[in-house]
Amino acid sequence: MTTVGIVTGAGRGMGLECARRLTGTVDRLLLIDLDEKTVTEAADALSGQGAAVEPYALDITDREGLARLADRARALGTLRAVAHAAGISPTMADWRRILTVDLVGTALLAEALRPLATAGTATVCFASMAAHIGIPEPDPAADAALADPLAADFPDRLHAALGPAVEDPGVAYSWAKRGVHRLVQREAMRVGPVGARVCSVSPGIVATPQGLREAEHHPSMKALVDGSALGREGRPEELASVVAFLLSDEASFLTGVDVLADGGVCAALATRRA
């Protein structure tokens, strides 16, 4: 049996480190990134480290492109591992685009790959610490909108629930990542009967180019790092280690859950509130 792995956002940062870890656990590895040059360079860098690596330029919100990706994965073998790291952060786009890439794109990927799920298939979707600290309290109307991110009017339904506040990219990002948490729960129930698993990981502040860009625009991030339990940023390889565990057989009883990997930021905030 030829095993297949997929990593999205694989051109840099945490996605690239996840891909590096998967080269030793699958036979064929598809690297997905929006930028063809970046993902080709990543594939060249990982070539010869274990798995046969194939670059694949794709917009994660392209439903037809995702269908072709699923066809390619099926042709190569049995889907074993998916690390979905592709996404954008608040400084990169407006609120609608953030919702579309970070949540709708995740739902589209899940939809495309669901028919490939089988016993032993494991998926990890990247969420964010922001979903834990950026939403003061649950909103039933907003959660109802999040339950159907593939609805044509999804952004408008969320806007109706939250009002103009969601037009702030940071607010939209937090809710998009909460949507990922809830999507993972639903997807776990969908694929569980065939023996497949789905989890999410919520990184804190990690020293990646994207993370550094956010820190430049949001000085408050430094205060969160300084006040955290570990008092430092995370490293991409540390997040990749968490993902590698969740994708491994050692995590065979974990599904439908989120793993918060934030260096103790949320713990520090909770302690201060107590």
Contacts in CASP RR format, 6 or more apart in sequence:
PFRMAT RR
TARGET T0000
AUTHOR 0000-0000-0000
METHOD contacts of the structure
MODEL  1
MTTVGIVTGAGRGMGLECARRLTGTVDRLLLIDLDEKTVTEAADALSGQG
AAVEPYALDITDREGLARLADRARALGTLRAVAHAAGISPTMADWRRILT
VDLVGTALLAEALRPLATAGTATVCFASMAAHIGIPEPDPAADAALADPL
AADFPDRLHAALGPAVEDPGVAYSWAKRGVHRLVQREAMRVGPVGARVCS
VSPGIVATPQGLREAEHHPSMKALVDGSALGREGRPEELASVVAFLLSDE
ASFLTGVDVLADGGVCAALATRRA
1 77 0 8 1.000
1 78 0 8 1.000
2 27 0 8 1.000
2 28 0 8 1.000
2 76 0 8 1.000
2 77 0 8 1.000
2 78 0 8 1.000
3 25 0 8 1.000
3 26 0 8 1.000
3 27 0 8 1.000
3 28 0 8 1.000
3 77 0 8 1.000
3 78 0 8 1.000
3 80 0 8 1.000
3 81 0 8 1.000
4 26 0 8 1.000
4 27 0 8 1.000
4 28 0 8 1.000
4 29 0 8 1.000
4 30 0 8 1.000
4 73 0 8 1.000
4 76 0 8 1.000
4 77 0 8 1.000
4 78 0 8 1.000
4 79 0 8 1.000
4 80 0 8 1.000
5 22 0 8 1.000
5 26 0 8 1.000
5 28 0 8 1.000
5 29 0 8 1.000
5 30 0 8 1.000
5 51 0 8 1.000
5 73 0 8 1.000
5 79 0 8 1.000
5 80 0 8 1.000
5 81 0 8 1.000
5 82 0 8 1.000
6 29 0 8 1.000
6 30 0 8 1.000
6 32 0 8 1.000
6 69 0 8 1.000
6 73 0 8 1.000
6 79 0 8 1.000
6 81 0 8 1.000
6 82 0 8 1.000
6 83 0 8 1.000
6 113 0 8 1.000
7 15 0 8 1.000
7 18 0 8 1.000
7 19 0 8 1.000
7 22 0 8 1.000
7 29 0 8 1.000
7 30 0 8 1.000
7 31 0 8 1.000
7 32 0 8 1.000
7 82 0 8 1.000
7 83 0 8 1.000
7 84 0 8 1.000
7 85 0 8 1.000
8 15 0 8 1.000
8 32 0 8 1.000
8 33 0 8 1.000
8 60 0 8 1.000
8 82 0 8 1.000
8 83 0 8 1.000
8 84 0 8 1.000
8 85 0 8 1.000
8 86 0 8 1.000
8 109 0 8 1.000
9 15 0 8 1.000
9 16 0 8 1.000
9 32 0 8 1.000
9 33 0 8 1.000
9 34 0 8 1.000
9 39 0 8 1.000
9 85 0 8 1.000
9 86 0 8 1.000
9 87 0 8 1.000
10 16 0 8 1.000
10 18 0 8 1.000
10 19 0 8 1.000
10 31 0 8 1.000
10 32 0 8 1.000
10 33 0 8 1.000
10 39 0 8 1.000
10 42 0 8 1.000
10 85 0 8 1.000
11 19 0 8 1.000
11 31 0 8 1.000
11 33 0 8 1.000
11 35 0 8 1.000
11 38 0 8 1.000
11 39 0 8 1.000
11 41 0 8 1.000
11 42 0 8 1.000
12 33 0 8 1.000
12 38 0 8 1.000
12 42 0 8 1.000
12 208 0 8 1.000
12 209 0 8 1.000
13 85 0 8 1.000
13 208 0 8 1.000
13 209 0 8 1.000
13 210 0 8 1.000
13 236 0 8 1.000
14 85 0 8 1.000
14 126 0 8 1.000
14 203 0 8 1.000
14 206 0 8 1.000
14 208 0 8 1.000
14 236 0 8 1.000
14 239 0 8 1.000
14 240 0 8 1.000
14 243 0 8 1.000
15 83 0 8 1.000
15 85 0 8 1.000
15 236 0 8 1.000
15 240 0 8 1.000
16 42 0 8 1.000
16 236 0 8 1.000
17 236 0 8 1.000
17 237 0 8 1.000
17 239 0 8 1.000
17 240 0 8 1.000
18 83 0 8 1.000
18 85 0 8 1.000
18 239 0 8 1.000
18 240 0 8 1.000
18 243 0 8 1.000
18 244 0 8 1.000
19 29 0 8 1.000
19 31 0 8 1.000
19 42 0 8 1.000
19 46 0 8 1.000
19 53 0 8 1.000
19 83 0 8 1.000
20 46 0 8 1.000
20 49 0 8 1.000
20 237 0 8 1.000
20 240 0 8 1.000
21 240 0 8 1.000
21 241 0 8 1.000
21 243 0 8 1.000
21 244 0 8 1.000
22 29 0 8 1.000
22 51 0 8 1.000
22 81 0 8 1.000
22 83 0 8 1.000
22 244 0 8 1.000
22 247 0 8 1.000
23 29 0 8 1.000
23 46 0 8 1.000
23 48 0 8 1.000
23 49 0 8 1.000
23 50 0 8 1.000
23 51 0 8 1.000
23 53 0 8 1.000
24 49 0 8 1.000
24 50 0 8 1.000
24 51 0 8 1.000
25 51 0 8 1.000
25 80 0 8 1.000
25 81 0 8 1.000
25 244 0 8 1.000
25 247 0 8 1.000
25 248 0 8 1.000
26 51 0 8 1.000
26 80 0 8 1.000
26 81 0 8 1.000
27 51 0 8 1.000
27 52 0 8 1.000
28 51 0 8 1.000
28 52 0 8 1.000
28 54 0 8 1.000
28 76 0 8 1.000
28 77 0 8 1.000
29 46 0 8 1.000
29 51 0 8 1.000
29 52 0 8 1.000
29 53 0 8 1.000
29 54 0 8 1.000
30 54 0 8 1.000
30 56 0 8 1.000
30 69 0 8 1.000
30 72 0 8 1.000
30 73 0 8 1.000
30 76 0 8 1.000
31 39 0 8 1.000
31 42 0 8 1.000
31 43 0 8 1.000
31 46 0 8 1.000
31 53 0 8 1.000
31 54 0 8 1.000
31 55 0 8 1.000
31 56 0 8 1.000
32 39 0 8 1.000
32 56 0 8 1.000
32 57 0 8 1.000
32 58 0 8 1.000
32 60 0 8 1.000
32 69 0 8 1.000
32 86 0 8 1.000
33 39 0 8 1.000
33 42 0 8 1.000
33 55 0 8 1.000
33 56 0 8 1.000
33 57 0 8 1.000
33 58 0 8 1.000
33 86 0 8 1.000
34 57 0 8 1.000
34 58 0 8 1.000
34 59 0 8 1.000
34 60 0 8 1.000
34 86 0 8 1.000
35 57 0 8 1.000
36 55 0 8 1.000
36 57 0 8 1.000
39 55 0 8 1.000
39 56 0 8 1.000
39 57 0 8 1.000
40 55 0 8 1.000
42 55 0 8 1.000
43 53 0 8 1.000
43 54 0 8 1.000
43 55 0 8 1.000
46 53 0 8 1.000
47 53 0 8 1.000
56 69 0 8 1.000
56 72 0 8 1.000
58 65 0 8 1.000
58 66 0 8 1.000
58 69 0 8 1.000
59 65 0 8 1.000
60 66 0 8 1.000
60 86 0 8 1.000
60 87 0 8 1.000
60 101 0 8 1.000
60 105 0 8 1.000
60 106 0 8 1.000
60 108 0 8 1.000
60 109 0 8 1.000
61 100 0 8 1.000
61 101 0 8 1.000
61 104 0 8 1.000
61 105 0 8 1.000
61 108 0 8 1.000
63 108 0 8 1.000
63 112 0 8 1.000
66 108 0 8 1.000
66 109 0 8 1.000
66 111 0 8 1.000
66 112 0 8 1.000
66 113 0 8 1.000
67 112 0 8 1.000
69 112 0 8 1.000
70 112 0 8 1.000
70 113 0 8 1.000
70 115 0 8 1.000
70 116 0 8 1.000
73 79 0 8 1.000
73 113 0 8 1.000
73 116 0 8 1.000
74 116 0 8 1.000
78 118 0 8 1.000
78 121 0 8 1.000
79 113 0 8 1.000
79 116 0 8 1.000
79 117 0 8 1.000
79 118 0 8 1.000
79 121 0 8 1.000
80 120 0 8 1.000
80 121 0 8 1.000
80 122 0 8 1.000
81 121 0 8 1.000
81 122 0 8 1.000
81 123 0 8 1.000
81 247 0 8 1.000
82 109 0 8 1.000
82 113 0 8 1.000
82 121 0 8 1.000
82 122 0 8 1.000
82 123 0 8 1.000
82 124 0 8 1.000
82 247 0 8 1.000
83 123 0 8 1.000
83 124 0 8 1.000
83 126 0 8 1.000
83 243 0 8 1.000
83 247 0 8 1.000
84 106 0 8 1.000
84 109 0 8 1.000
84 123 0 8 1.000
84 124 0 8 1.000
84 125 0 8 1.000
84 126 0 8 1.000
85 126 0 8 1.000
86 101 0 8 1.000
86 126 0 8 1.000
87 101 0 8 1.000
87 102 0 8 1.000
87 126 0 8 1.000
88 97 0 8 1.000
88 98 0 8 1.000
88 101 0 8 1.000
88 102 0 8 1.000
89 173 0 8 1.000
89 210 0 8 1.000
89 211 0 8 1.000
89 213 0 8 1.000
89 214 0 8 1.000
90 98 0 8 1.000
90 169 0 8 1.000
90 170 0 8 1.000
90 172 0 8 1.000
90 173 0 8 1.000
90 214 0 8 1.000
90 217 0 8 1.000
90 218 0 8 1.000
91 169 0 8 1.000
91 213 0 8 1.000
91 214 0 8 1.000
91 217 0 8 1.000
92 98 0 8 1.000
92 210 0 8 1.000
92 213 0 8 1.000
93 101 0 8 1.000
93 169 0 8 1.000
94 167 0 8 1.000
94 169 0 8 1.000
95 155 0 8 1.000
95 166 0 8 1.000
95 167 0 8 1.000
95 168 0 8 1.000
95 169 0 8 1.000
95 170 0 8 1.000
95 171 0 8 1.000
95 172 0 8 1.000
96 155 0 8 1.000
96 172 0 8 1.000
98 169 0 8 1.000
98 170 0 8 1.000
98 172 0 8 1.000
98 173 0 8 1.000
98 176 0 8 1.000
99 149 0 8 1.000
99 154 0 8 1.000
99 155 0 8 1.000
99 158 0 8 1.000
99 172 0 8 1.000
99 175 0 8 1.000
99 176 0 8 1.000
100 155 0 8 1.000
102 173 0 8 1.000
102 176 0 8 1.000
102 177 0 8 1.000
102 180 0 8 1.000
103 146 0 8 1.000
103 149 0 8 1.000
103 176 0 8 1.000
103 177 0 8 1.000
103 179 0 8 1.000
103 180 0 8 1.000
103 183 0 8 1.000
104 149 0 8 1.000
104 150 0 8 1.000
104 154 0 8 1.000
106 125 0 8 1.000
106 149 0 8 1.000
106 180 0 8 1.000
106 183 0 8 1.000
107 149 0 8 1.000
107 150 0 8 1.000
107 183 0 8 1.000
108 150 0 8 1.000
110 123 0 8 1.000
110 125 0 8 1.000
110 183 0 8 1.000
110 187 0 8 1.000
110 198 0 8 1.000
111 150 0 8 1.000
113 123 0 8 1.000
114 187 0 8 1.000
114 190 0 8 1.000
114 191 0 8 1.000
117 191 0 8 1.000
117 194 0 8 1.000
117 195 0 8 1.000
117 196 0 8 1.000
118 194 0 8 1.000
118 195 0 8 1.000
118 196 0 8 1.000
119 194 0 8 1.000
119 195 0 8 1.000
119 196 0 8 1.000
120 195 0 8 1.000
120 196 0 8 1.000
120 197 0 8 1.000
120 249 0 8 1.000
120 252 0 8 1.000
121 191 0 8 1.000
121 194 0 8 1.000
121 195 0 8 1.000
121 196 0 8 1.000
121 197 0 8 1.000
122 196 0 8 1.000
122 197 0 8 1.000
122 198 0 8 1.000
122 199 0 8 1.000
122 246 0 8 1.000
122 247 0 8 1.000
122 248 0 8 1.000
122 251 0 8 1.000
123 187 0 8 1.000
123 196 0 8 1.000
123 197 0 8 1.000
123 198 0 8 1.000
123 199 0 8 1.000
123 247 0 8 1.000
124 198 0 8 1.000
124 199 0 8 1.000
124 200 0 8 1.000
124 201 0 8 1.000
124 243 0 8 1.000
124 246 0 8 1.000
124 247 0 8 1.000
125 180 0 8 1.000
125 183 0 8 1.000
125 184 0 8 1.000
125 198 0 8 1.000
125 199 0 8 1.000
125 200 0 8 1.000
125 201 0 8 1.000
126 180 0 8 1.000
126 200 0 8 1.000
126 201 0 8 1.000
126 202 0 8 1.000
126 203 0 8 1.000
127 177 0 8 1.000
127 178 0 8 1.000
127 179 0 8 1.000
127 180 0 8 1.000
127 181 0 8 1.000
127 184 0 8 1.000
127 200 0 8 1.000
127 201 0 8 1.000
127 202 0 8 1.000
127 258 0 8 1.000
128 173 0 8 1.000
128 174 0 8 1.000
128 177 0 8 1.000
128 202 0 8 1.000
128 203 0 8 1.000
128 204 0 8 1.000
129 202 0 8 1.000
129 203 0 8 1.000
129 204 0 8 1.000
129 205 0 8 1.000
129 260 0 8 1.000
129 262 0 8 1.000
129 265 0 8 1.000
129 266 0 8 1.000
130 170 0 8 1.000
130 173 0 8 1.000
130 174 0 8 1.000
130 177 0 8 1.000
131 174 0 8 1.000
131 175 0 8 1.000
131 177 0 8 1.000
131 178 0 8 1.000
131 179 0 8 1.000
131 180 0 8 1.000
131 181 0 8 1.000
131 202 0 8 1.000
132 202 0 8 1.000
132 260 0 8 1.000
132 262 0 8 1.000
132 266 0 8 1.000
133 174 0 8 1.000
133 265 0 8 1.000
133 266 0 8 1.000
133 269 0 8 1.000
134 171 0 8 1.000
134 174 0 8 1.000
135 174 0 8 1.000
135 175 0 8 1.000
135 178 0 8 1.000
139 161 0 8 1.000
139 162 0 8 1.000
141 160 0 8 1.000
141 161 0 8 1.000
142 158 0 8 1.000
142 161 0 8 1.000
142 162 0 8 1.000
142 175 0 8 1.000
143 178 0 8 1.000
143 182 0 8 1.000
144 157 0 8 1.000
144 161 0 8 1.000
145 154 0 8 1.000
145 157 0 8 1.000
145 158 0 8 1.000
145 160 0 8 1.000
145 161 0 8 1.000
146 158 0 8 1.000
146 175 0 8 1.000
146 178 0 8 1.000
146 179 0 8 1.000
146 182 0 8 1.000
146 183 0 8 1.000
147 182 0 8 1.000
147 186 0 8 1.000
148 154 0 8 1.000
149 179 0 8 1.000
149 183 0 8 1.000
151 157 0 8 1.000
158 166 0 8 1.000
158 175 0 8 1.000
159 166 0 8 1.000
159 167 0 8 1.000
162 171 0 8 1.000
162 175 0 8 1.000
165 171 0 8 1.000
166 172 0 8 1.000
166 175 0 8 1.000
177 202 0 8 1.000
180 200 0 8 1.000
181 200 0 8 1.000
181 202 0 8 1.000
181 258 0 8 1.000
184 198 0 8 1.000
184 199 0 8 1.000
184 200 0 8 1.000
184 256 0 8 1.000
184 257 0 8 1.000
184 258 0 8 1.000
185 256 0 8 1.000
187 198 0 8 1.000
187 256 0 8 1.000
188 197 0 8 1.000
188 198 0 8 1.000
188 199 0 8 1.000
188 255 0 8 1.000
188 256 0 8 1.000
191 197 0 8 1.000
191 198 0 8 1.000
192 255 0 8 1.000
197 251 0 8 1.000
197 252 0 8 1.000
197 254 0 8 1.000
197 255 0 8 1.000
197 256 0 8 1.000
198 255 0 8 1.000
198 256 0 8 1.000
199 246 0 8 1.000
199 251 0 8 1.000
199 254 0 8 1.000
199 255 0 8 1.000
199 256 0 8 1.000
199 257 0 8 1.000
199 258 0 8 1.000
199 259 0 8 1.000
200 256 0 8 1.000
200 257 0 8 1.000
200 258 0 8 1.000
200 259 0 8 1.000
201 239 0 8 1.000
201 242 0 8 1.000
201 243 0 8 1.000
201 246 0 8 1.000
201 258 0 8 1.000
201 259 0 8 1.000
201 261 0 8 1.000
202 258 0 8 1.000
202 259 0 8 1.000
202 260 0 8 1.000
202 261 0 8 1.000
202 262 0 8 1.000
203 234 0 8 1.000
203 239 0 8 1.000
203 261 0 8 1.000
203 262 0 8 1.000
204 234 0 8 1.000
204 260 0 8 1.000
204 261 0 8 1.000
204 262 0 8 1.000
204 263 0 8 1.000
204 265 0 8 1.000
205 211 0 8 1.000
205 215 0 8 1.000
205 221 0 8 1.000
205 224 0 8 1.000
205 225 0 8 1.000
205 233 0 8 1.000
205 234 0 8 1.000
205 262 0 8 1.000
205 265 0 8 1.000
206 233 0 8 1.000
206 234 0 8 1.000
206 235 0 8 1.000
206 236 0 8 1.000
206 238 0 8 1.000
206 239 0 8 1.000
207 233 0 8 1.000
207 234 0 8 1.000
207 235 0 8 1.000
207 236 0 8 1.000
208 236 0 8 1.000
214 221 0 8 1.000
215 221 0 8 1.000
215 222 0 8 1.000
224 265 0 8 1.000
224 268 0 8 1.000
225 231 0 8 1.000
225 232 0 8 1.000
225 233 0 8 1.000
225 265 0 8 1.000
227 265 0 8 1.000
227 268 0 8 1.000
228 262 0 8 1.000
228 263 0 8 1.000
228 264 0 8 1.000
228 265 0 8 1.000
228 267 0 8 1.000
228 268 0 8 1.000
229 263 0 8 1.000
229 264 0 8 1.000
229 265 0 8 1.000
229 267 0 8 1.000
229 268 0 8 1.000
230 263 0 8 1.000
230 264 0 8 1.000
231 263 0 8 1.000
232 263 0 8 1.000
234 263 0 8 1.000
238 261 0 8 1.000
239 261 0 8 1.000
242 259 0 8 1.000
242 261 0 8 1.000
245 251 0 8 1.000
246 254 0 8 1.000
246 259 0 8 1.000
260 266 0 8 1.000
END
